[in-house]
Amino acid sequence: MGNVTLLSEATSTRTAVEERALDRSLLRGVAWTAAAKWASQALSWVSWLIVARLLSPEDYGLVGMAAIYLGLITLLSEFGLGAAVLAVRELGVEQLNQLNGLAVLLGLASLLASCIVAIPLGRFFHAPQLPLVVVAMSTTFVITSFKTVPLALLQRDLRFKALAFIDLSQALVLAIGMVGFAVAGFRYWTLVCGGVLSALISTGAILRLRHAPFAWPRRKSLKPAITLSSNVLISRLCWYTSSNADFLVAGRILGKAALGFYSVGWILANVPVDKVTALVGQVTPAFLSAVQTDHAALRRYLLRITEGIALITFPLGLGLALVAQDFVLVVLGSKWSATVAPLRLLAAYATIRSITPLLAQVLHTIRDTRFEMWNMVAAAVVMPTSFYLFGQRWGTVGLAVAWMLVDPVFAFMLYWRTFSKIELSPRAYFRALWPALSGAALMAAAVLVVGVLSPGGWTPSLRLAAQIGVGVLTYGLACVVLHRERLDAFRGLMVAARGESEGRR
């Protein structure tokens, strides 16, 4: 009996040590990725704002039309192969080589498809410049196909520090190039050249770190990976259809200018929170995959990561919604004033959208991809219909309203499935969100008070600065005073991660 007890204690101790080591690795991965992403985003935002002042809404609208199609083909060209490499950990070297060969074949097929449909797309959107733009931007499919499998392998090997440096270098070169293209008068070609340059830089850097050989794909050998990637592909295609139908409605029914206003509003509302979600999403699949059979560990990671994301994205999204009018006038100028109304709604809802991608990652990790697939199939039918009805009646504001009223239904289904699969209670999840929810609510009240009480003689710049300052101060104090224990726990993990990293050096 004593030996059994000692064995149980040793196993428990070993498990706790492994959990702490994985936690520290996760935090280091997120830290490196965050540092690079935030520095990259600062460069990108500076260049984007400069370019937005130099280009017209019609330029953005034209490239936005191409992006509707290109985003769909991007999903087809990737085929969910990266997710398969992460989730199906038993893949051998020959199977990985076959997946690498399949990725390149899909990239070439995607470029060929773009050449075929480019002219019909130009006629559909009544834009004669569109076909050449579509073909030029489609070259990125071939370029990025060479990095699909190597990138997934680097993520699986937890090489996040190296990937972070690649992202930062790419952002620096791209920011300089985009501003140069715009100043030189390239107009909408500024955005096209920027996309191609970005693909070249990232693919070249990743291949220097990890180069996978090529082999002709064989269906029988790749069956486990293809089954999972097929479900992921269908989910992503349906997600793309449902989440981009608003741009299609705006471009087809409301016109290029309306699409330009809505596109910029969407970028402003979603890019800040999406960047936070994306940088965590680059790291979490590899760590969730490492504990894919341990539901307790999956619950712990889902709650901790959700809490951390919400603490950043909730105040960002809600704060932007509150100061949207002054922000647009100060940063973009009065010519973009039609962006304000949809921006308010999109920014508010972006807070919820920032935490839902983790649910799909958990389902992918435990290889329960079929439910998400059918949920997205339903969304691909309902969301476009909603965008058409709301957009036709209320314009760009109607598109934003459709997001807020209809999309939560499909998010709820993901919550239900994930909670039931890993035995997570809604109460525990709400407890993880409470620091961000309470802090953001107090911040919103303070910002509204400043907006109401600000003197009529204040300029938009002064009022915006005052609201941002008060909002940041209120949110910070709310988190420190009301949720000090949560912050101390996060700080303890970060200190431990930093200490281990310095010890290894």
N, C-alpha and C positions, 0 to 999 in steps of 0.2 A: 504493500500500500504506500509506503514511504517513497519507494522508487518511482511509482506512478505519479505521486504528487510532485516530486522533484522534476520528473520529465515534463509534466504539465507546466510547471513554473518556468522551466528553461525554454519551452516552446513559446510561452506567452512573452517572455523577455525578448526572445529573438524576434518575434513578430512586432513587438513595440519598437525595437531598434530599427527594424526594416522600414516600418511606417515612418519613423522620424527621418530616416535617411531619404526616403522617397519624398517626404514633405519638403525637406531642404532642397532636394534636386528640383522639385517643382517650383519652389520659390526662386531659386537661382535662374531657372529657365525663363520664368515669367519676368524676373528682374532684368535680365539681359535683353529679352525681347522687348520689354516695355521701354527701356532706355533707348534702344535703337529706334523703336517705332515712334516714340514721342519726339525724339530729335528729328526723325524723318518727317513726321507729320508737321512739325514746326516749319521745316524747309518747304514742304509741299504746300502748306497753307499760305505762306508768304508768296510763293510763286503763283499759286492759284488765284490769290486776290489781285496780284498784279496783272495776271493774264485776263481775269474777269473784267478788269477795267479797260483793257485794250481790245477785247473781243466784244461782239454784239450778242444779244439773245438768240438771233438767228444762227450764228455760228455754233453755239451750244446746242440749239435745236437740231441742226443738221447732223452733228455727231451723235446726238442723243437718239436720232432715228436709226443710225447705224448700230448703236449700242444695243438697241432692243433685239435685233437679230443676232449680233455677235455674242451677246451674253448667253443666248440659247445654245449656239454652236460651241461655245467654250465648254459648257457642261458635257456635250456629246463627245468632244475631243478628249476630255479628261476621263470620261466613262467611270468615274468613281474609283479609278485604279489606286489612287493614293490612299483612300479609306480602306481598301482591301489589303494593301501592304501593311497598314497599321493594325488592323483588326485580326487578320489571319496570320498569326505569328509563326505558324509551322511551315510557311512557304520556304522551299529550298532555293539554292542558287540558280539552278536551271529554270525553275518557275519564275523567279524574279527577272531573269534575262528575257524570258518569253513575254512577260508583262511589259518590259521595256520596249521590246520590238512592237508589241501591240500598240503602245502609246504613240510611237512615231507613225505607224500606219494610220491611226485615227487622226493625227494632226494633218497628214497629207490629204486624207479624205475630206477633212473639214475645209481646207483651203480650196479644194476642187469644188465642193458644194457651194462655197461663197462665190466663186467665179460664175457658176451657173445661174444663181438666183440674184446676182447684183443688179442686173438691168430691170427685171420685174419688180424688185424692191424700190428702185428709183421711180418707176411708174406708179406704184401703189401709193407712195408718199408724195407724188407730184414734185419730186426733187431731182432734177437732171444731174446735179453734182454728186448724188449719193452713190452710184455704182462704183466709181473709182475709189471713193472713200472706203467702201465696204471691202473691196479687194485688197487695198493697201493695208488696212487694219487686220485682215485675215491672215497675213503672213505671220502674225504672232502665234497662230495655232501650231505651225510647224516648229517655230523657234522654241516655244515653251514645252512642246511634247518631249523634247530631249531631257527635260529636268523632272518630269512627273515622278518617275520611280526613284531617281537619286534623291530628290527632295524628301520623299516619304521615308527613305532609309536613313537620311540624316536626322529626321525628326524621331524616328524609332530609336536611334542611337543616342538621343538626347544632346545633339550637337547644336544647341540653341545659341551659344555664344558666337559661333562662327556664322550662323544664319543671321544673327543680329547685325554683325558687321557688314554682311552683304546688303541687308536692307538699308543701312545707313549710307553706304557708298552709292547705292542705286539712287536714293532720294537726293543726294547732293548733286550728282551728275544730271539727274532729270530736272531738278529745280532750275539749274543754270541753263540747261538746254531749252526748257519750255519758255522761260522769259526771253531768251535770245530769239527763238522762233517767232514769238509774238511781236517783239520790237521790230524784227525784220519784215513784218507785214505778212506773215504766212496765213493769217486769219484762221479758218477752221483746220487748216493743215497743221497748225500748232498742236492741236489735241491729237491728231493722227500720228504725227512724228513722235510725240511724247510717248504714246502707247507702244510703238515699235521699239523705240530706244530703251524703254523700261524692260521689255521682254528680252532684248539682247543682253543687257547688263546682268540681269538676275540669272538667266540660263548659263551664261558663260562662267559666272562666279561659282554657281553650284556644281557645274561639271568639273571645275578645278578641284573641288573638295571630294566629290564622289562620282566616279564614272562607272556605270553599269554596262556590261556587254549586251549585245543584242542577240536574240534568238527568235526563230519563227514561232509564233504562238500556236499552241495545240489545245483545242477545246477540252479534251479529256484531262490533260494535265492541270489545266487552270480552273476546273469546274468549281471547287470551293470558293476561289477568289472571284470568279465571274458571277456566281450566284449572288454573292453579297454585293458586288459592285453594280450588278444590274438593278437590284432593289434600290441602292443608293442613287443610281443614275435616274431612275424613274421618279424618285422622290425629288431630286434636284430639278429635273425638267419641269415637273408639275409646280414645284415651288417657284421656279423662274417664271412660268406662265402666269401664276397667280400674282406674283409680286411685281411683275413688269407690265401687266395689262394696263395699269394706270398711265404709263408712258405712251403705250399704243393708242389709248383713247385720246389722250391729250394731243398727240401728233396727228392723228387721223381726223378727229372731230373738231378740236379746239384750235389747231394750227401751230405753226412753228414758234411763234412768239409765246403762246401760252405754254407750249412744251418747254421752252427755254426758261420761263418764270418758274414753272413747276419743278423742272430738273434742278435748278439752283436751290430752290427751297428744300427739295429732297436731300441734296448734298449737304446743305448747312445743317439740317435736322438730324441726319443719320450718320454722316461721316464721323463726327466726334465720338458717338457711342459705339459705332461699328468698329472704329479703330481699337477701342478698348476691348471689345468682344473678340475681334480678330486676333489681337496679340495674345490673348489668353487661349483662344481657339487653336493657335499654332502649337501650343505647348500641351494642353490638356489631353488630346486624344492619345498621345504616347503614354501618358501616366495612367489614364483610365484603362488603357489596354493592358498595362502591367498588373492591374488588380481586377481584371474583368470577371473573375469567378468569385470575388469577395464582395458581397452586397453591402456589408457594413462599411468597407472602405469606399465603395462607390457612393454610398449615402454621405459619408463624411466629406469626400471631395466635392460632391455636388453642392452641399450646403455651404462649405467654406468658400468655394470659388464664386458661387452666386452672391454670397454676402459681400465679397470683395468687389465684384463687378458693380453691384448695385450702389455701393458707397461712392463710386466714381460717376456712374452714368445717370443715376437718378437726379442729382443736382444739376448736371450738365444739361440734360434734356428739359427738365422743368424750368430751369433758369433761362435757357434760350427761348422757350415759349413765352415767358413773361416779358422779356426785353426785345422781342423780335422786331418791333417797328423801329426803335432807335438803332438797333444793331444793323439792320439793312440800310438805313439812311446814312449811317456813319461809315460803314465798311464798304458798301457797294455803290451807294449813291441813289438818288431819287429815281433814276430810270428803272430800278429794280423794285419799286414800291409794290407792284402787284404780287411779289413773292411773299409779302408779310402774312397774309391771311392763311394760305396753306402751310406756311412755315410754323405758325403757332400750333396748329393741330398735329402736324407731323413730328415736331420736336417733343410734344407732350407724350405722344404714343411711342416714340423711340425708346423711352425708358423701359417699357415693357418688352419691346423687341430685343433689347440688349441682353436679357437673361434667358430667353427661350431657346436659343441655339444649343445651350448645354444639354437640354433634354434630348435632343436628337443625337448628340454625341454619346450620351449614356446608352441609348437604344442601339446605336451602331456598335458600341463596345461589347454589349452582351449579345450581339448578332440578332437582335430583334428588329430587323429592318422592314419587315413586311407591313407592320401596322402603320409606321410612318409613311410608307409608300401610299397606302390607300387613303390615309388622311390627307396627303398632299394631292392625290387624284381628285378628291372631293373639293379641295380648295381651288384647284385649277379650273373647276367648273363654276363655282359660286363666286369667287372673287372677280373674275373678268366681267361677269354679268352685273355685279354690284357696281363696279367702276363705270360701266357703260350707263347704267340707269342714273347713278348719282352725278356722274360727270356731265351728262347731257343736260341735267336739270340745273346744277349749281356750279358748273365749271370746275376749276382747279380746287376750289374749296370742297366741292362734292367728292372729289377723288380722295382727299384727306379724310373726310368724314367716313367714307367707306372703310378705310383702314381701321378707324377707331371702333366702328360698330360691328363689322363682320369678321375681321381677322381674329379677334379674341376667341371666337367659337372654336377654331381649329387649334389655337394654342391650348385651350382647356383640354381638348382630347389628348394632346401630347402630355400634359401634366398628369392626367388620369392614368395613362398607360405607364408612364415612367414611375410614378408613385407606387402603383400596384406591383410592378415588376421588381423593384428593389426594396419594397416594403417601407416606404418613406411616408410619414404622416404629414398632412397639410399644415398642421400646427407647427411642426418643427421647421418647415419651409418658411412659414410666415415669420417665425422667430428669427430666422436668418436675415429676412428682409427688413425687420423692424428698425434697426439703426438707420438705414438709408431712408426709409419711409418717414420716420419721425423727424429726422434732420431736414429732409427736403421740404416737409410741410411747414416747419418753422421758418426755413429760408424763404419759401414762397410768401408767407405772411409779411416778413420784413421787407422783401422787394416790392410788394404791392403797396405797403405803407409809404415807402420812399417815392414811388411813382405818383401816388395820390397827393402827398404833401409837398412835392418839389415845386418851387416857385415857377410861375409861368414864363419868367424871363430866361430860364435855363435853356441852354442849347441841347440838342439831342446828345452830343458828345459828353457834356457834363452830366446829364441825367443818366446816361448809360454807365459812366464811370462810377457814379454814386450807387446805382443799383447793384452793379457787380461787386463793388467793395463791401457793401452791407450784406449782400447775399453770401459772399465767401466767409465773412466774419461770423455771421449767424450760423451757417452750416457747420463751420469748424468748432464753434463753441458748443453747439448742440451735441455733436459727436463726442467731444471731450468730456462734457459735463454729464450727459445722460448715458453714454456707452463707453466709459473709460475701460471697463474690464475687457470688452471686445477688442478695443484698440491695443490694449496691453498684450493680449494674446497674439495678435498679428505681429506686433513689434517683437515679441519674444521669438517667434518663428523666424523673422527676418534677421535678427541678431545671430541666432544659431546658424542660419544658412551662411551669413557673411563670415562668421567665425570659422566655420568648416572650410569655406573657400580660401580664406587667408592661410589657414593651417596647411592646406594642400600646396599652396604656393611656397 
